Amino acid sequence: MRRRTLLAGTALATVAGAGTARAAGPGPSVTRIARTTLDSRAIYFVSYDGLVNNNSFQKNGLLTHKGHQYAAWYTADRNAVVARRALGASTWQTVRVGHTLRYDDSHNVISMGVSRTDGRLHLSMDSHSDGFTYVKSAAGLLDNPTGLSWTASRFGAPQSTLDGLALTTQFTYPQFVATPEGRLQLSYRAGVSGNGRNALAEYDGTRWTALGEWTGSTGTYTSEHGSSTARNMYLHGIDYDRAGRLHAFFTWREQNSAVMCHSGGITNHDTGYVYSDDRGRTWRNAAGTVVAVTGGADKVSVDDAGLVVDPLNPDHSLMNQESQFTDSAGRPHAIISYVPGRFGQCTTNYVADRTANGRAFHLRRNASGGWQKTEIPVPLNSSQRTKLILDRHDNAYAVFPYGRIAGASAASGHTDWRLLYDGAGLNAFGEVVVDETRVAQDGVLSVMYQERSSGTTPSPLHVVDFRLPA
């Protein structure tokens, strides 16, 4: 089948040391320097094995811009709030933005973005295959944080459209990403799990424009067990590198459970990769072949050749929406996780099997253009997701559930993974949110996490900061 075709010249290497090592520099390290409390009583309920304030696929639940850091969450009384602090400050300024969480559904996260063209903060929230709520700040608020007060009057009224632009009645997974020119793009899924399409909208500082859908849900996927004719692509992220290339790793989820060995598993399969050099208008596979035009008839399809960079059938509880990052040379990296075959060739209970035997892997493109994968020797002990970041020396860090942190050096070709921080004392529930934007600005890794509670008893929400190598 064409979908299984690995790109010529990009065979996957899994042997330690197979990558090209670089000149020695500071290795990975984390030094805990501070912890602040956002909310002593944030809303708490477990849904889809996660928390609405700490789903790692949020982009961004925590971000940094011009010397200030911003966070968003829901309070115990279900109010959506956004807060800011000067970097290094011990206290946060908090405002309510006029919306209350509708359902106890952990998908209904708050995601933030910054439009550099006009200095606004944008928020999209409270959506899972239905309508969304959108709020934006006054122009210039993020460009002058010391001169403009942090009050509710600085934010516009909640909207059910993007300033009048209606996108879809089945909206999920908002992710804001800034283009190199400072425009703001919004990635989202139209449709439902197992039958959805990824799409983009763009804000130019004046108005929003719908760019359209770029992935398809049709085509036939056939495993050794059965076939499926509908699916959706789950993104590990969508990120620009320093040269302006837009990268996206992904997994497919099939609608028909007949593709699995057992109904207790999950229909996720294969890790794929695409990129765009024209701000998300045209998409190419890793070999450079055009596989989609956003808003056009040609969309990324499960039938397209050259998409799969790490093949895996649906029998290993592969996680969707894990994590990705790009290094200083513009090479894409991702974290993927699943139950390796040494623990059996058929998972029968998604949560239990991932918790008992799940492992995370670091997948990346090396200097020769090949794909390399290294197992990280830290058991997941969780069904949940791991976050990936790279520091200014291109050392890699995996932030595991419960706030544990592992690292691998660029000098080793990212093959020397080891645990750097065990999460002791955090009492974190599981998945965490990472500030992907702060690392490049001041060399600090900020992690937002919520303390474990029980039932629906509210619990503290914190940000813990770690100094990375200078």
C-alpha positions as CSV (number, residue, x, y, z in Angstrom):
1,M,0.0,0.0,0.0
2,R,1.3,3.4,-0.9
3,R,0.7,4.9,2.5
4,R,3.4,2.5,4.0
5,T,6.1,3.8,1.6
6,L,9.1,5.3,3.4
7,L,10.8,8.0,1.5
8,A,13.8,6.9,-0.6
9,G,17.0,7.8,1.3
10,T,15.2,8.3,4.6
11,A,15.3,4.9,6.1
12,L,14.6,5.0,9.8
13,A,17.6,4.4,12.1
14,T,17.1,3.2,15.6
15,V,20.6,2.2,16.6
16,A,22.1,4.4,19.3
17,G,24.7,6.7,17.8
18,A,23.4,6.4,14.2
19,G,22.9,10.2,14.0
20,T,25.6,12.7,13.2
21,A,27.2,14.0,16.4
22,R,28.0,17.7,16.6
23,A,30.7,19.6,18.4
24,A,30.5,19.3,22.1
25,G,28.7,22.0,24.0
26,P,26.9,22.3,27.3
27,G,24.8,19.2,27.8
28,P,21.2,19.2,29.0
29,S,20.5,20.2,32.5
30,V,17.6,21.7,34.5
31,T,17.8,23.7,37.7
32,R,14.6,24.5,39.5
33,I,14.6,28.2,40.2
34,A,11.0,29.2,41.2
35,R,7.4,28.1,41.5
36,T,4.4,30.4,41.5
37,T,0.7,29.8,42.0
38,L,-1.8,30.8,39.4
39,D,-4.9,29.7,41.3
40,S,-5.2,27.9,44.6
41,R,-8.6,26.5,43.6
42,A,-8.7,25.8,39.8
43,I,-11.4,23.7,38.4
44,Y,-10.8,20.0,38.6
45,F,-12.5,17.1,36.9
46,V,-11.0,14.1,35.0
47,S,-12.3,13.6,31.5
48,Y,-10.8,11.6,28.7
49,D,-8.0,10.9,31.2
50,G,-7.1,14.6,31.3
51,L,-7.7,18.0,32.9
52,V,-9.2,20.9,31.0
53,N,-6.4,23.2,32.4
54,N,-3.5,20.9,31.6
55,N,-4.0,19.2,28.2
56,S,-0.6,19.2,26.6
57,F,-2.0,19.8,23.1
58,Q,-2.9,23.4,24.1
59,K,-1.0,25.9,22.0
60,N,-0.6,27.9,24.0
61,G,-1.8,27.7,27.5
62,L,1.3,29.4,28.6
63,L,3.4,31.9,26.5
64,T,6.0,34.6,26.7
65,H,6.1,37.9,24.8
66,K,8.3,41.0,25.3
67,G,9.4,40.2,28.8
68,H,6.0,39.1,30.2
69,Q,4.5,35.7,30.5
70,Y,0.8,34.9,30.0
71,A,-1.4,32.0,31.3
72,A,-5.0,31.0,30.8
73,W,-7.3,28.6,32.7
74,Y,-10.7,28.0,34.3
75,T,-11.4,28.8,37.9
76,A,-13.4,26.7,40.3
77,D,-16.5,28.7,39.4
78,R,-15.9,27.9,35.7
79,N,-14.7,31.4,34.7
80,A,-12.2,31.7,32.0
81,V,-9.3,33.9,33.2
82,V,-6.0,35.1,31.7
83,A,-3.1,36.3,33.7
84,R,0.3,38.0,33.2
85,R,3.5,38.6,35.1
86,A,6.9,40.1,34.3
87,L,9.4,37.3,33.8
88,G,10.8,36.4,37.2
89,A,8.0,38.0,39.2
90,S,6.4,35.9,41.9
91,T,2.8,37.1,41.5
92,W,0.4,37.2,38.6
93,Q,-2.2,39.8,37.6
94,T,-5.5,38.0,36.7
95,V,-8.6,39.1,34.8
96,R,-11.8,37.3,33.8
97,V,-12.7,37.5,30.1
98,G,-16.4,37.0,30.4
99,H,-16.9,33.4,29.5
100,T,-17.8,30.3,31.7
101,L,-16.9,26.7,30.8
102,R,-20.0,24.9,29.4
103,Y,-19.2,21.3,29.9
104,D,-17.0,19.0,32.0
105,D,-14.9,18.0,29.0
106,S,-11.1,18.2,29.0
107,H,-11.0,19.0,25.3
108,N,-12.5,22.4,26.0
109,V,-9.1,24.0,26.7
110,I,-8.1,27.7,26.4
111,S,-5.4,28.4,23.7
112,M,-3.7,31.7,23.3
113,G,-1.8,33.5,20.5
114,V,-0.2,36.8,19.8
115,S,-0.6,38.9,16.6
116,R,2.7,40.8,16.4
117,T,1.3,43.1,13.7
118,D,-1.0,44.8,16.3
119,G,0.1,43.6,19.7
120,R,-3.1,41.8,20.6
121,L,-3.6,38.6,22.7
122,H,-6.1,36.2,21.1
123,L,-7.9,33.4,23.0
124,S,-10.0,30.5,21.6
125,M,-11.8,28.2,24.1
126,D,-14.5,25.8,25.1
127,S,-15.0,23.7,22.0
128,H,-15.2,20.0,21.2
129,S,-16.8,19.3,17.8
130,D,-19.2,22.2,18.3
131,G,-19.0,26.0,18.4
132,F,-16.1,28.0,20.0
133,T,-15.7,31.1,22.0
134,Y,-13.2,33.8,20.8
135,V,-11.8,36.7,22.8
136,K,-9.2,39.3,21.8
137,S,-7.5,42.1,23.6
138,A,-7.2,45.7,22.7
139,A,-4.5,46.5,20.2
140,G,-1.0,47.1,21.7
141,L,-1.8,45.5,25.0
142,L,1.1,43.0,24.7
143,D,3.5,45.6,23.3
144,N,3.2,47.9,26.3
145,P,2.7,45.7,29.3
146,T,4.2,48.2,31.8
147,G,2.2,51.1,30.5
148,L,-1.2,49.6,30.0
149,S,-3.3,48.2,32.9
150,W,-4.3,44.6,33.0
151,T,-8.1,44.9,33.4
152,A,-11.2,43.3,31.9
153,S,-11.8,46.5,29.9
154,R,-8.7,45.7,27.8
155,F,-10.5,42.7,26.3
156,G,-13.4,42.6,23.9
157,A,-16.7,40.7,24.4
158,P,-16.7,36.9,23.9
159,Q,-17.7,36.0,20.3
160,S,-18.9,32.8,18.6
161,T,-17.0,33.8,15.4
162,L,-13.6,35.3,14.5
163,D,-14.8,38.9,14.2
164,G,-17.7,37.7,12.1
165,L,-15.9,34.9,10.3
166,A,-17.8,31.7,11.0
167,L,-15.5,28.6,10.5
168,T,-17.4,25.4,11.2
169,T,-20.1,24.1,13.5
170,Q,-17.8,21.2,14.5
171,F,-14.7,23.0,15.8
172,T,-11.9,21.4,18.0
173,Y,-8.2,21.8,18.8
174,P,-7.4,25.4,18.3
175,Q,-3.7,26.1,17.9
176,F,-2.4,29.6,17.3
177,V,0.9,30.0,15.4
178,A,2.6,33.3,14.4
179,T,4.1,33.6,10.9
180,P,7.5,35.1,10.4
181,E,5.9,38.3,9.2
182,G,3.9,38.6,12.5
183,R,0.5,37.5,11.2
184,L,-1.4,35.0,13.3
185,Q,-2.7,31.7,12.1
186,L,-5.3,29.5,13.7
187,S,-5.1,25.8,13.1
188,Y,-8.2,23.7,14.0
189,R,-10.1,20.5,13.2
190,A,-13.5,20.6,11.4
191,G,-15.5,17.5,11.9
192,V,-15.3,14.8,14.6
193,S,-12.9,12.2,15.8
194,G,-12.3,9.6,13.1
195,N,-13.9,11.8,10.5
196,G,-12.4,15.3,10.4
197,R,-10.2,17.7,8.4
198,N,-7.5,20.2,9.5
199,A,-8.0,23.8,8.4
200,L,-6.3,27.2,8.7
201,A,-7.5,30.8,9.2
202,E,-5.2,33.8,9.2
203,Y,-5.3,37.3,10.9
204,D,-3.4,40.1,9.2
205,G,-3.8,42.7,11.9
206,T,-7.1,43.9,10.4
207,R,-9.3,40.9,9.7
208,W,-9.5,37.1,9.8
209,T,-9.6,35.1,6.5
210,A,-10.4,31.5,6.1
211,L,-7.6,29.8,4.2
212,G,-9.5,26.5,4.1
213,E,-9.0,22.8,4.8
214,W,-5.8,21.0,3.9
215,T,-6.3,17.4,5.0
216,G,-8.8,14.9,3.9
217,S,-10.9,12.3,5.7
218,T,-11.6,10.0,2.7
219,G,-9.7,7.1,1.2
220,T,-9.3,3.5,2.3
221,Y,-6.9,2.3,5.0
222,T,-6.4,-1.5,5.3
223,S,-4.7,-3.3,8.2
224,E,-4.2,-7.0,8.7
225,H,-7.5,-7.0,10.5
226,G,-9.9,-4.9,8.4
227,S,-10.5,-1.6,6.5
228,S,-11.7,1.9,7.2
229,T,-12.9,4.6,4.8
230,A,-13.0,7.6,7.2
231,R,-10.4,9.1,9.5
232,N,-8.8,12.3,10.8
233,M,-5.3,13.6,11.0
234,Y,-4.2,14.4,14.6
235,L,-1.3,17.0,14.6
236,H,1.6,16.8,17.0
237,G,1.9,20.5,16.5
238,I,2.3,23.1,13.8
239,D,5.4,25.3,14.0
240,Y,7.6,27.7,12.0
241,D,11.3,27.3,12.1
242,R,13.8,30.2,11.9
243,A,13.8,30.1,8.1
244,G,10.0,30.3,7.8
245,R,9.2,26.6,7.0
246,L,6.0,25.3,8.6
247,H,6.4,21.8,10.0
248,A,3.7,19.3,11.1
249,F,4.1,15.7,12.4
250,F,0.8,13.7,12.7
251,T,-0.9,10.4,13.2
252,W,-4.0,9.1,11.6
253,R,-7.1,7.9,13.5
254,E,-9.5,5.6,11.7
255,Q,-13.2,5.6,12.3
256,N,-13.7,1.9,11.9
257,S,-12.5,-0.2,14.9
258,A,-12.3,-3.2,12.5
259,V,-8.7,-2.1,11.8
260,M,-7.6,-3.1,15.3
261,C,-6.7,-6.5,16.8
262,H,-9.0,-5.7,19.8
263,S,-11.8,-3.3,20.6
264,G,-10.0,-2.1,23.8
265,G,-7.2,-0.5,21.8
266,I,-7.2,2.7,19.7
267,T,-7.3,3.1,15.9
268,N,-4.3,5.5,15.8
269,H,-1.6,4.4,13.3
270,D,1.6,5.6,11.7
271,T,3.6,8.8,12.2
272,G,3.7,11.1,9.2
273,Y,5.3,14.4,8.4
274,V,4.5,17.3,6.0
275,Y,5.8,20.8,5.6
276,S,5.0,24.1,3.9
277,D,7.2,26.8,2.5
278,D,4.4,29.3,1.6
279,R,2.8,29.9,5.0
280,G,0.5,26.9,4.9
281,R,-0.9,27.3,1.4
282,T,0.9,24.3,-0.2
283,W,2.0,21.2,1.7
284,R,4.8,18.8,0.8
285,N,6.0,15.4,2.0
286,A,9.6,15.1,3.3
287,A,10.9,14.4,-0.2
288,G,9.4,17.8,-1.4
289,T,6.5,16.4,-3.4
290,V,3.3,18.5,-3.2
291,V,0.6,16.6,-1.4
292,A,-2.0,19.3,-0.8
293,V,-3.1,22.8,-1.5
294,T,-5.0,24.5,1.3
295,G,-8.5,25.3,0.3
296,G,-8.2,23.3,-2.9
297,A,-9.4,19.9,-4.1
298,D,-6.0,18.2,-3.4
299,K,-5.7,17.5,0.3
300,V,-3.3,15.4,2.4
301,S,-4.7,11.9,2.2
302,V,-4.0,8.5,3.8
303,D,-3.4,7.3,0.3
304,D,-0.6,9.8,-0.5
305,A,2.8,8.3,-0.9
306,G,5.8,9.4,1.2
307,L,3.9,10.7,4.2
308,V,4.8,8.0,6.7
309,V,8.2,8.4,8.5
310,D,7.6,5.9,11.2
311,P,5.2,3.1,10.3
312,L,3.1,1.4,13.1
313,N,-0.2,-0.5,12.9
314,P,-3.2,0.3,15.1
315,D,-2.4,-2.5,17.6
316,H,0.1,-0.6,19.9
317,S,-1.9,2.2,21.4
318,L,0.0,5.0,19.6
319,M,-0.7,8.4,21.2
320,N,-2.2,11.2,19.1
321,Q,-1.2,14.9,19.4
322,E,2.0,14.3,21.3
323,S,4.7,17.0,20.7
324,Q,7.1,18.5,18.2
325,F,9.9,21.1,18.0
326,T,12.4,22.3,15.4
327,D,16.2,22.7,16.0
328,S,18.4,25.6,15.1
329,A,19.1,24.1,11.6
330,G,15.3,23.8,10.9
331,R,15.3,20.1,11.3
332,P,12.0,18.7,12.7
333,H,11.9,16.6,16.0
334,A,8.9,14.8,17.6
335,I,8.0,12.8,20.6
336,I,5.8,9.8,19.9
337,S,4.7,7.1,22.3
338,Y,3.2,3.6,22.2
339,V,3.5,0.1,23.6
340,P,6.5,-1.5,21.9
341,G,6.2,-4.9,20.3
342,R,8.4,-6.5,23.0
343,F,5.4,-6.2,25.3
344,G,3.1,-7.9,22.8
345,Q,1.6,-7.3,19.4
346,C,-1.9,-6.4,20.5
347,T,-3.0,-3.9,23.2
348,T,-6.4,-4.8,24.6
349,N,-6.8,-1.9,27.1
350,Y,-5.6,1.5,25.9
351,V,-5.1,3.2,29.3
352,A,-3.9,0.1,31.2
353,D,-1.5,-1.1,28.6
354,R,0.0,2.4,28.0
355,T,0.4,2.9,31.8
356,A,2.0,-0.5,32.3
357,N,4.2,-0.7,29.1
358,G,4.1,2.6,27.2
359,R,7.4,4.1,26.1
360,A,8.2,7.5,24.5
361,F,10.5,7.8,21.5
362,H,12.4,10.7,20.1
363,L,11.9,10.9,16.3
364,R,13.9,13.4,14.3
365,R,15.4,14.2,10.9
366,N,19.2,14.1,11.0
367,A,21.7,16.1,9.0
368,S,21.9,13.6,6.2
369,G,18.1,13.8,5.7
370,G,17.3,10.4,7.2
371,W,14.8,9.7,10.1
372,Q,16.3,8.6,13.4
373,K,14.4,7.2,16.4
374,T,15.6,6.6,19.9
375,E,13.7,5.1,22.8
376,I,13.8,7.3,25.9
377,P,14.6,5.0,28.9
378,V,11.9,6.5,31.2
379,P,8.7,4.4,31.5
380,L,5.6,6.5,31.0
381,N,3.7,5.1,34.0
382,S,0.8,7.0,32.5
383,S,-1.5,6.8,29.5
384,Q,-0.9,10.5,28.8
385,R,1.3,12.7,26.6
386,T,4.9,14.0,26.8
387,K,6.1,17.4,25.7
388,L,9.3,18.2,23.7
389,I,11.5,21.3,23.7
390,L,15.0,22.1,22.5
391,D,17.3,24.6,24.2
392,R,19.6,27.1,22.5
393,H,22.3,24.4,22.2
394,D,19.8,22.0,20.5
395,N,19.8,19.7,23.5
396,A,16.4,18.0,23.7
397,Y,14.1,17.7,26.7
398,A,11.1,15.5,27.2
399,V,8.7,16.7,29.8
400,F,6.8,13.6,30.9
401,P,3.5,13.3,32.8
402,Y,3.8,14.2,36.5
403,G,6.4,16.9,35.6
404,R,9.4,14.5,35.1
405,I,12.0,15.8,32.8
406,A,14.6,13.8,30.7
407,G,17.3,15.2,28.4
408,A,19.6,14.2,25.6
409,S,22.6,16.1,24.3
410,A,23.0,17.5,20.7
411,A,26.6,16.3,20.9
412,S,25.6,12.7,21.1
413,G,23.1,13.0,18.3
414,H,20.4,12.9,20.9
415,T,21.1,9.3,21.9
416,D,22.1,9.7,25.5
417,W,18.7,10.3,27.1
418,R,18.6,10.3,30.9
419,L,16.3,11.5,33.7
420,L,17.1,15.0,34.9
421,Y,14.2,15.7,37.3
422,D,11.9,13.2,38.8
423,G,9.0,15.6,39.6
424,A,9.3,15.0,43.3
425,G,7.1,17.3,45.4
426,L,5.0,18.6,42.6
427,N,2.0,16.2,43.1
428,A,1.2,16.9,39.4
429,F,-1.9,15.2,38.0
430,G,-0.5,14.0,34.7
431,E,0.0,16.0,31.5
432,V,1.6,19.4,31.8
433,V,1.6,22.5,29.6
434,V,5.0,23.9,28.5
435,D,5.8,27.5,27.5
436,E,7.4,26.8,24.1
437,T,8.1,30.5,23.5
438,R,10.1,31.3,26.6
439,V,13.1,29.0,26.2
440,A,14.5,31.0,23.3
441,Q,13.9,34.3,25.1
442,D,15.7,33.8,28.4
443,G,16.7,30.1,28.6
444,V,14.0,29.2,31.1
445,L,11.7,26.2,30.8
446,S,8.3,27.1,32.4
447,V,5.9,24.2,33.1
448,M,2.3,24.7,34.1
449,Y,0.7,21.9,36.1
450,Q,-2.2,21.2,38.4
451,E,-2.0,19.3,41.6
452,R,-3.8,15.9,41.8
453,S,-7.2,16.0,43.5
454,S,-10.2,13.7,43.7
455,G,-13.6,13.8,42.2
456,T,-14.4,17.5,41.4
457,T,-12.5,19.1,44.3
458,P,-10.6,22.2,43.0
459,S,-6.9,22.1,43.3
460,P,-3.9,24.5,43.0
461,L,-2.6,25.4,39.5
462,H,1.1,26.3,39.4
463,V,4.0,27.3,37.1
464,V,7.4,25.9,37.9
465,D,10.5,27.4,36.2
466,F,13.8,25.6,35.4
467,R,17.0,27.3,34.3
468,L,18.5,25.6,31.2
469,P,22.2,25.8,30.1
470,A,23.3,29.3,29.2
